Amino acid sequence: MYTAKKGRYETMSYRKCGKSGLKLPAVSLGLWHNFGSNASYDNMKELCFTAFDNGITHFDLANNYGPEAGSAEENFGRILKKDLMSHRDELIISSKAGYDMWDGPYGKGGSRKYLIASLDQSLMRMGISYVDIFYHHCMDSETPLEESMGALASIVQSGKALYVGLSNYDGETMEKAASILSELHCPFVINQNRYSIFDRTIEKNGLKMSAERFGKGIIAFSPLAQGMLTDRYLHGIPEDSRIRTDGRFLKEEALTDARMKKICALKDLAEQRGQTLAQMALNWVVKDSAVTSVLIGASKPSQIEENVKMLGGSPFTEEELKKIDEISEG
């Protein structure tokens, strides 16, 4: 039986989602990888326990996380029921719907039919009555924005979610959605988007600026660029690496000579700061107040313990930020 570590909140910092009252840990745990039907259940438990023992109170899921789709929620539900349910009020549990989930015309998109049905399924898989945050996972040009946002508002009114979020939206669409949700008195508090030293999309599509202007938080996924912003691939491709075991999101051809040169230059800068490359990359994502939290994934508990040490990193100097930009853009 798991017993939570005392003093687990002392070393974690908690930041408000924009202008809302909700706080998230600066580091959150994403269950995108390593929680599916092909992973070790005992390892999943240790990942969750290590995260919580280090002050990570936010566990982020989606309906289709796996593989197989839905299995991450099922496995997390098992862990929650057996070991973490007594801590439910200390946890932020989030899920999403938007991408393909089941066959037929109603298993993807942004329709009222899909979003409400999907959340009902997610709650059943996890064995809980509500999630703390429910996201529309992606923009859907085939569904009126008013319908998708109306579904999110209905979900909150039903008590099945406390807050709502948007994921993979651009700045312009987020602003339109925020206005609709405000009229519906729906607590929209956060955006989830890809963001890293190597991926500045939210700076280019207006999302980061719009979120700050509208008082909404941002939580960044893939902050380590699928492991490229770590020491993982500096000396070749390990057999247990994501490239070898699950090539859906990171392929060997991404590790070009030019990319490896950038990774090595960033590693040198991190060492000058007294950090690992991963710690510096995570620090960079949350360097300003616009980003509430950074989502990490992990295959080993030790990775979580190492990553949360980024909280002790010193603020970046203007010279360091300029150097990081030069390396990433060069």
Buried (B, 14 or more C-beta within 10 A) or exposed (E): EBEEEEEBBEEBEBBBBBEBEBBBBBBBBBBBBBBBBEBEEEBBBBBBBBBBBBBBBBBBBBBBBBBEBBBBBBBBBBBBEEBBEEBEEEBBBBBBBBBEBBEEEEBBBBBBBBBBBBBEBBBEBBBBEBBBBBBBBBBBEEBEBEBBBBBBBBBBEEEBBBBBBBBBBBBEBBBEBBEBBEEBEBBBBBBBBBBBBBBBBBEEBBBBEBBBEBBBBBBBBBBBBBBBBBEBBEEEEEEEBBBEEBEEEBEEEBBEEEBEEBBEBBBEBBEEBEBBBBBBBBBBBBBEEBBBBBBBBBBBBEBBBBBBBBBEBEEBEEEBEEBBEEBBEE
